[in-house]
Amino acid sequence: MVPDAEAVLELPPTGQTAALLRPGYSTKLGASMSLEWLSTATDDSPARLRATLTNQNEYRAKFQTHWLPPFESDTYARLRGWNVAESSLHLVPTETNPLADEPPEYEQRPSGHWHIVGVPPEQPGSLWLDAEESVTGEYYFLGGRDDDGVSNGRYEFGDIEFPRNGFSIVLWDTDEPGPTGSSRLEGTSFPSFADSGASFFSEDWPMSWYHEADATTEVYLEPSTEEAVIPGRIDFTLTNYSADSVYGNPKACHLLKFDDGEWYSIEPSALVTPGHTLYPGSARTDALRVFTGDPVRCDDGVDVGYLGGGRYAFSVGAYDDCVYAAAFDLLGDPLTVTPTDAVEIIARDDNTVKARSPRGDADDEYARRGTYTVTRVAGDHPEATRYIPEQVVRRQPLRDALGLLLTHGVSTVTVEEYTLNTPLFGVSETTYFRYAGDVCRISTAAVDDSV
């Protein structure tokens, strides 16, 4: 984690913490606003922040301050979100603010919060500033005049349609920043993801589970539900209610399935993107959409198809080498491994099926024709990797070969197709895997096109 103390302020009278999100913004007209906390709230005075407006143009310019919070006449924001108490925040010019001619009126109420009383002092509707000239004002951090307190949540100052021309203040309980709801999986223990077969996870990374989070947990991944029907959608929100920024790769989302006491990697993200900083008080939401067959691709989130019912987990990258994850149940029929419609059987006897697949480009100069053979074998073969259906359907030509073997009840299936992989089909040597109680061998061979 990266300390971000300048943006975070503890408020002792109310036991809350306030964080400035986007503590600075710029407009297309050359106005630049920066904000910083000056002092916290006490029983003698409200919290204060400083705002500095700078003309970044190379010429004298006039700025309409009603578009530049907190320099507008009445700077306030209402709490946004569903099922939250009515609450507002006001940034009111202090007695020393050069932009206001009258002192503000405020009072501390039994809740410990400071609130505005009456009408806030007027500020000018516009300002002329020379090139690179700045003007600074100080502001009290006050609750609404008609509110009993100031509720936790996110308050956005500025134009809602253009949020970058503004900033946000987020409040949470200092001692109890964790999720407020309970988990239906509380008390459940899971192994680490490091043994799931996904190379992304390290044994050295600690796991932070939503169902293990409590009131003191500062950073957590919260699902919108812990049980959903396939097809369906679950939103996962990573929240940072700490005094530090956390850093990671937000696109490295992973879906895993829990089966027979182990995690199996289903859908690792292959996207490589620049790192992402989750600042104090901020949150990031990713949508997971699940399907029994082909997924419906959307512009945002993660769309995963070919899933059966069972227990799963979703994780969002490694933020500061910690895996934030949430477990959940999907309700649906078990997934059955069947061959794709494209594969064609070209020969069959009692124990063997031979098939041809149209995958691959025969005209590609780097393509090679080969055979991929799956054979049931006897013996234990402890080195064999266990696969579950959700993994098999994502591996070709394994899906076609195993699907034909299961469908026709034979001992050996050979699928012929073109491949660009080296070694053939990515198989460098004979390997073994376990599936549904059977042990199978995978072998490959090149096909001579000249014959």
C-alpha positions in Angstrom: 0.0 0.0 0.0 1.1 3.6 -0.7 0.5 6.2 2.1 -2.0 8.9 1.0 -2.3 10.8 4.2 -2.9 14.2 2.6 -6.2 13.1 1.1 -7.5 11.4 4.2 -8.7 13.1 7.4 -10.0 11.5 10.6 -12.9 13.3 12.3 -12.7 12.4 16.0 -16.0 14.0 17.2 -18.0 11.6 15.0 -15.6 8.6 14.6 -15.6 9.0 10.9 -12.9 9.3 8.2 -13.1 11.6 5.2 -11.2 11.1 2.0 -10.8 13.6 -0.9 -11.3 11.8 -4.3 -9.9 13.7 -7.2 -8.4 16.4 -5.0 -7.8 18.5 -8.0 -9.4 19.1 -11.4 -9.0 21.2 -14.6 -11.4 22.6 -17.1 -11.1 23.1 -20.9 -11.1 26.9 -20.3 -7.8 26.7 -18.4 -9.0 26.7 -14.8 -7.2 24.4 -12.4 -8.5 23.7 -8.9 -6.5 21.9 -6.2 -7.8 21.0 -2.7 -6.3 19.8 0.5 -7.3 19.3 4.1 -6.1 21.9 6.6 -7.4 20.7 9.9 -9.7 18.1 11.4 -12.9 18.6 13.3 -12.8 19.1 17.0 -15.4 20.0 19.6 -14.3 23.6 19.1 -14.2 23.9 15.3 -15.3 22.2 12.1 -12.9 20.5 9.8 -11.3 22.9 7.2 -10.0 22.5 3.7 -8.1 24.8 1.3 -9.0 25.3 -2.3 -6.7 27.1 -4.8 -7.9 28.2 -8.3 -5.2 28.9 -10.9 -5.4 30.4 -14.3 -3.4 28.0 -16.5 -3.8 30.1 -19.6 -1.1 32.4 -21.0 -3.4 35.3 -20.8 -5.8 37.1 -18.4 -9.1 35.2 -18.2 -12.5 35.4 -16.6 -13.9 32.3 -14.9 -17.5 31.6 -14.0 -17.2 30.3 -10.5 -20.6 28.7 -10.4 -19.0 25.9 -12.4 -16.0 25.7 -10.1 -16.8 24.1 -6.7 -16.1 25.1 -4.0 -15.9 28.6 -5.4 -19.6 28.6 -6.3 -22.0 30.5 -4.0 -23.6 27.5 -2.3 -21.3 24.4 -2.6 -23.1 21.3 -1.4 -23.6 17.7 -2.4 -26.2 15.1 -1.5 -25.4 11.5 -0.6 -25.8 9.3 -3.7 -26.9 5.7 -3.6 -29.9 3.5 -2.9 -31.3 2.9 0.6 -29.2 5.6 2.3 -30.3 8.2 4.8 -31.0 11.7 3.5 -27.8 13.7 4.1 -25.8 16.5 2.6 -22.4 18.1 2.9 -21.7 21.9 2.5 -18.3 23.6 1.9 -18.8 27.0 3.5 -16.3 29.9 3.3 -14.5 30.5 6.6 -14.1 33.9 8.3 -10.7 34.4 6.6 -11.9 33.5 3.1 -11.1 36.6 0.8 -14.0 35.7 -1.5 -16.7 36.1 1.2 -17.7 39.3 3.0 -19.8 37.8 5.8 -18.8 35.2 8.4 -20.5 31.8 8.3 -23.0 30.5 10.8 -22.6 27.0 12.1 -23.1 24.9 15.2 -22.2 21.5 16.6 -25.1 19.2 17.2 -25.5 16.3 19.7 -24.3 13.8 17.1 -20.9 15.5 17.1 -21.3 16.8 13.5 -20.9 20.5 12.7 -23.8 21.9 10.6 -24.5 25.0 8.7 -27.1 27.4 10.1 -28.9 29.8 7.9 -27.7 30.9 4.5 -24.0 30.4 3.5 -22.0 33.6 2.7 -22.1 34.7 -0.9 -19.1 34.3 -3.2 -18.6 36.2 -6.4 -20.1 34.7 -9.6 -17.0 35.3 -11.6 -13.3 36.0 -11.2 -10.7 37.7 -13.4 -7.2 36.1 -13.1 -4.0 37.0 -14.8 -1.9 34.3 -16.5 -0.8 31.8 -13.9 -2.4 33.8 -11.1 -4.0 31.9 -8.2 -6.6 32.7 -5.6 -7.0 30.6 -2.4 -10.0 30.2 -0.1 -10.6 28.2 3.0 -13.8 26.3 3.7 -15.6 24.6 6.6 -16.8 21.1 6.2 -20.4 21.1 7.4 -23.5 19.0 7.4 -26.9 20.2 6.1 -28.9 22.6 8.1 -31.9 20.3 8.3 -30.0 17.0 8.8 -29.5 15.3 12.1 -26.0 14.1 11.1 -23.8 13.3 8.1 -24.2 9.8 6.8 -21.4 7.7 5.4 -21.1 7.5 1.7 -19.9 9.4 -1.4 -20.7 13.0 -1.9 -20.0 14.4 -5.4 -19.4 18.1 -5.9 -19.7 19.6 -9.3 -21.7 18.9 -12.5 -23.1 15.3 -12.4 -23.0 15.1 -16.2 -19.3 16.1 -16.2 -17.9 14.5 -13.0 -14.3 15.4 -14.0 -15.2 19.1 -13.4 -15.4 18.4 -9.7 -14.4 16.2 -6.9 -15.8 13.8 -4.3 -15.7 13.4 -0.6 -16.2 9.9 0.9 -17.1 9.2 4.5 -16.8 6.0 6.4 -16.6 4.8 10.0 -13.0 5.0 11.2 -13.1 1.9 13.5 -15.6 -0.1 11.5 -14.9 0.4 7.7 -15.8 -3.1 6.7 -19.0 -4.4 5.0 -22.2 -3.9 6.9 -24.0 -7.0 5.7 -23.4 -10.6 6.7 -22.2 -13.5 4.5 -24.1 -16.7 4.0 -20.7 -18.4 3.8 -19.4 -17.1 7.1 -17.3 -19.8 8.8 -16.4 -21.6 5.6 -12.7 -22.3 4.9 -11.1 -22.6 1.5 -7.6 -23.4 0.3 -5.4 -20.9 -1.5 -5.7 -20.3 -5.2 -2.0 -21.1 -5.6 -2.7 -24.8 -6.3 -5.5 -24.0 -8.8 -3.4 -24.4 -11.9 -3.5 -20.7 -12.6 0.1 -19.5 -12.9 -1.0 -15.9 -11.9 -1.3 -16.7 -8.2 1.6 -17.0 -5.8 1.9 -19.0 -2.7 3.2 -15.9 -1.0 0.1 -13.8 -1.6 -2.4 -13.7 1.3 -6.1 -14.3 0.5 -8.6 -11.7 1.6 -12.1 -13.3 1.4 -15.4 -11.4 1.6 -17.0 -14.0 3.8 -14.1 -13.6 6.3 -14.3 -9.8 6.3 -15.6 -8.1 9.5 -16.3 -4.6 10.6 -12.6 -3.8 10.9 -11.7 -4.9 7.3 -10.5 -1.9 5.3 -10.2 -3.3 1.8 -12.6 -5.9 0.6 -14.3 -7.4 -2.5 -18.1 -7.5 -2.0 -20.5 -9.4 -4.3 -24.0 -8.1 -5.0 -25.2 -11.6 -4.1 -23.7 -14.8 -3.0 -26.2 -17.0 -4.9 -27.3 -16.6 -8.5 -29.1 -18.6 -11.2 -27.4 -19.4 -14.6 -27.7 -17.3 -16.8 -27.3 -14.3 -14.5 -25.1 -11.5 -13.3 -23.2 -10.7 -10.1 -21.4 -7.4 -9.5 -18.2 -7.4 -7.5 -17.1 -4.1 -5.8 -13.6 -3.7 -4.5 -13.7 -1.0 -1.8 -10.7 0.8 -0.2 -11.6 2.3 3.2 -8.1 2.6 4.4 -5.7 5.6 4.6 -3.5 4.2 1.9 -3.7 3.7 -1.8 -3.6 0.1 -3.1 -2.1 -0.7 -6.5 -2.8 -3.6 -8.9 -4.1 -4.8 -12.2 -7.9 -4.4 -12.4 -8.2 -6.4 -15.6 -6.7 -9.5 -14.1 -10.0 -11.0 -13.2 -10.2 -14.7 -12.4 -13.1 -17.2 -12.1 -12.4 -20.4 -10.3 -14.6 -23.4 -9.4 -14.5 -25.3 -6.1 -14.8 -29.1 -6.6 -13.8 -32.0 -4.3 -12.0 -29.7 -1.9 -9.8 -27.9 -4.6 -10.0 -24.8 -6.7 -9.9 -25.1 -10.5 -9.1 -22.2 -12.7 -11.9 -21.6 -15.2 -11.5 -18.2 -16.8 -8.2 -16.4 -16.2 -8.1 -13.0 -17.9 -5.5 -12.7 -20.7 -5.6 -8.9 -20.7 -2.4 -7.0 -19.9 -3.1 -3.4 -19.0 -1.4 -0.6 -17.0 -1.6 -0.8 -13.3 -4.5 0.8 -11.4 -4.5 2.7 -8.2 -7.4 2.4 -5.8 -7.3 5.6 -3.7 -8.6 5.9 -0.2 -12.4 6.0 -0.2 -12.7 4.8 -3.8 -14.3 1.7 -5.2 -14.3 -0.3 -8.4 -17.1 -2.5 -9.6 -16.8 -5.4 -12.1 -19.7 -7.3 -13.6 -19.6 -11.0 -14.0 -22.2 -12.4 -16.4 -22.5 -16.2 -16.5 -24.1 -18.5 -19.2 -24.7 -22.2 -19.7 -23.6 -22.0 -23.4 -21.9 -19.3 -25.5 -21.6 -16.1 -23.6 -23.2 -12.8 -24.8 -20.4 -10.4 -25.1 -20.8 -7.0 -23.5 -18.6 -3.9 -23.5 -17.9 -4.0 -19.8 -17.2 -6.7 -17.2 -16.4 -10.4 -17.7 -18.7 -12.7 -19.7 -18.2 -16.4 -19.1 -20.0 -19.2 -20.9 -20.3 -23.0 -20.4 -20.7 -23.1 -16.7 -22.6 -25.6 -14.6 -24.0 -25.3 -11.1 -21.7 -25.3 -8.1 -19.5 -23.1 -5.9 -17.2 -20.5 -7.5 -14.9 -17.7 -6.6 -14.2 -14.4 -8.4 -11.0 -12.4 -7.8 -9.8 -9.1 -9.1 -6.1 -9.2 -9.7 -3.4 -8.9 -7.1 -3.6 -5.5 -5.4 -0.3 -5.0 -3.5 0.3 -8.8 -3.7 -2.9 -9.6 -1.9 -5.7 -11.6 -3.6 -9.2 -10.1 -2.9 -11.8 -12.7 -3.6 -15.5 -13.6 -3.0 -17.1 -17.0 -3.1 -20.6 -17.6 -4.4 -22.9 -20.3 -5.6 -24.4 -20.7 -9.1 -27.6 -22.6 -9.4 -28.0 -24.7 -12.5 -27.6 -28.1 -14.1 -24.2 -29.8 -14.1 -22.2 -29.1 -17.3 -21.8 -32.0 -19.7 -18.8 -32.4 -21.9 -19.9 -33.0 -25.5 -18.0 -32.6 -28.8 -18.6 -29.5 -30.9 -20.9 -29.7 -33.9 -18.0 -29.0 -36.3 -16.2 -32.3 -35.6 -16.9 -35.1 -38.1 -16.5 -38.9 -37.4 -14.6 -40.5 -40.3 -14.1 -44.0 -38.8 -15.3 -46.1 -35.9 -15.1 -49.6 -34.5 -16.0 -51.1 -31.1 -13.2 -49.3 -29.2 -12.0 -46.5 -31.4 -13.4 -43.4 -33.0 -11.5 -41.3 -35.6 -12.7 -37.8 -36.3 -11.7 -34.7 -38.3 -12.1 -31.1 -37.2 -12.2 -28.1 -39.6 -10.2 -26.0 -37.1 -7.0 -24.5 -38.3 -6.0 -23.0 -41.7 -4.6 -25.5 -44.2 -3.3 -22.6 -46.3 -1.3 -21.1 -43.6 2.4 -21.7 -44.3 3.0 -22.4 -40.6 0.1 -24.8 -40.1 0.7 -28.5 -39.6 -1.7 -31.3 -39.7 -1.6 -33.6 -36.8 -3.6 -36.0 -34.7 -4.6 -35.6 -31.1 -5.4 -38.9 -29.3 -7.1 -39.5 -26.0 -7.0 -43.1 -24.6 -8.5 -44.5 -21.4 -5.7 -46.3 -19.5 -5.3 -48.5 -16.4 -3.2 -47.7 -13.4 -3.0 -44.9 -10.9 -0.7 -42.3 -12.6 -0.5 -39.9 -9.6 1.1 -37.3 -11.9 -2.2 -37.0 -13.9 -3.9 -33.6 -13.8 -7.5 -33.6 -12.8 -9.9 -31.7 -15.1 -13.5 -30.7 -14.4 -16.1 -30.1 -17.2 -15.8 -26.3 -17.1 -12.0 -26.7 -17.9 -12.4 -29.3 -20.6 -14.8 -27.3 -22.7 -12.2 -24.5 -22.9 -9.5 -26.8 -24.3 -9.5 -27.9 -27.9 -9.1 -30.5 -29.3 -9.4 -32.0 -25.8 -13.1 -31.1 -25.7 -13.9 -32.9 -29.0 -11.7 -35.9 -28.2 -13.1 -36.5 -24.7 -16.6 -35.5 -25.7 -16.6 -38.3 -28.4 -15.0 -40.8 -26.0 -17.7 -40.2 -23.4 -20.6 -40.0 -25.9 -19.7 -43.2 -27.7 -18.3 -45.2 -24.8 -15.1 -46.1 -26.6 -11.5 -46.4 -25.3 -9.7 -44.3 -27.8 -10.5 -41.2 -29.8 -8.3 -39.6 -32.4 -9.0 -36.1 -33.8 -7.2 -34.8 -36.8 -6.9 -31.1 -37.6 -4.4 -28.3 -38.5 -2.6 -26.5 -35.8 -0.1 -23.6 -35.5 1.2 -24.8 -32.1 4.7 -26.0 -31.6 4.9 -28.7 -30.3 1.8 -30.1 -31.9 -1.3 -28.9 -30.0 1.0 -27.6 -27.3 1.8 -31.2 -26.1 5.5 -31.8 -25.9 5.3 -35.4 -24.5 2.7 -38.0 -23.6 0.6 -36.7 -20.7 -2.1 -38.0 -18.4 -5.2 -36.5 -16.9 -8.1 -37.6 -14.7 -11.7 -37.0 -15.5 -14.8 -38.4 -13.7 -13.0 -41.3 -12.3 -11.1 -42.3 -15.5 -7.4 -41.8 -16.2 -6.7 -40.9 -19.8 -3.5 -40.5 -21.9 -2.9 -37.6 -24.4 -0.6 -38.3 -27.3 0.0 -36.4 -30.6 1.5 -37.2 -34.0 2.2 -35.3 -37.2 0.4 -36.3 -40.4 2.4 -36.3 -43.6 0.3 -34.3 -46.1 2.3 -35.8 -49.0 1.0 -39.3 -48.3 
